[in-house]
């Protein structure tokens, strides 16, 4: 094989490698953009999860306070009923 043919082969292979390198660089850039977009979405999702967890914590706390208030109101009502019954009994005993 002549030296000129060998140089042509080397030039063709080099051009092919340069084209492959450019294509791989383009794929790499696209993958970097995709990765960045996914990271942004992940951060947004994490922030939303934190917000929802905080809201859930507040709701649970509010519910426990609500249940406590309802129970204390029920207890107060029962005590009032007992006091009324006692008052009725006292009135009956005085007669």
C-alpha positions in Angstrom: 0.0 0.0 0.0 1.4 3.4 -0.9 2.1 6.1 1.6 -0.6 8.3 0.1 -3.2 5.6 0.5 -2.2 5.1 4.1 -2.4 8.8 4.8 -5.9 8.9 3.1 -7.0 6.0 5.3 -5.7 7.7 8.4 -7.4 11.0 7.5 -10.7 9.2 6.8 -10.5 7.3 10.2 -9.6 10.6 12.0 -12.6 12.4 10.4 -14.8 9.4 11.4 -13.5 9.6 15.0 -14.0 13.4 15.1 -17.6 12.9 13.9 -18.2 10.2 16.6 -16.6 12.5 19.2 -18.9 15.4 18.2 -22.0 13.1 18.3 -20.9 11.8 21.8 -20.4 15.3 23.0 -23.9 16.3 21.8 -25.3 13.2 23.6 -23.4 14.1 26.7 -24.7 17.7 26.7 -28.3 16.5 26.3 -27.8 14.1 29.2 -26.4 16.9 31.4 -29.4 19.0 30.6 -31.7 16.1 31.4 -29.9 15.4 34.6 -30.2 19.1 35.6 -33.9 19.1 34.9 -34.4 16.0 36.9 -32.4 17.4 39.8 -34.6 20.6 39.8 -37.7 18.4 39.7 -36.4 16.3 42.6 -35.6 19.4 44.7 -39.1 20.7 44.0 -40.6 17.3 45.0 -38.6 17.3 48.2 -39.7 20.8 49.1 -43.3 19.8 48.4 -42.9 16.7 50.6 -41.5 18.8 53.4 -44.4 21.3 53.1 -47.0 18.5 53.1 -45.3 16.8 56.1 -45.4 20.1 58.0 -49.1 20.5 57.1 -49.8 16.9 58.2 -48.0 17.5 61.5 -50.0 20.7 62.1 -53.3 18.9 61.2 -52.5 16.0 63.6 -51.7 18.5 66.4 -54.9 20.5 65.7 -56.9 17.2 65.7 -55.5 16.2 69.0 -56.4 19.6 70.5 -59.8 19.3 69.0 -60.4 15.9 70.5 -59.1 17.1 73.8 -61.5 20.1 73.8 -64.4 17.8 72.8 -63.6 15.4 75.7 -63.2 18.3 78.2 -66.5 19.7 77.0 -68.2 16.3 77.4 -66.7 16.0 80.9 -67.9 19.5 81.8 -71.4 18.7 80.6 -71.5 15.4 82.6 -70.3 17.3 85.7 -73.1 19.9 85.1 -75.6 17.1 84.7 -74.5 15.5 88.0 -74.6 18.9 89.8 -78.2 19.4 88.6 -79.1 15.9 89.7 -77.6 16.6 93.1 -79.4 19.9 93.3 -82.7 18.2 92.6 -81.9 15.6 95.3 -81.1 18.3 97.8 -84.4 20.1 97.0 -86.3 16.9 97.5 -84.6 16.2 100.8 -85.4 19.7 102.1 -89.2 19.1 101.5 
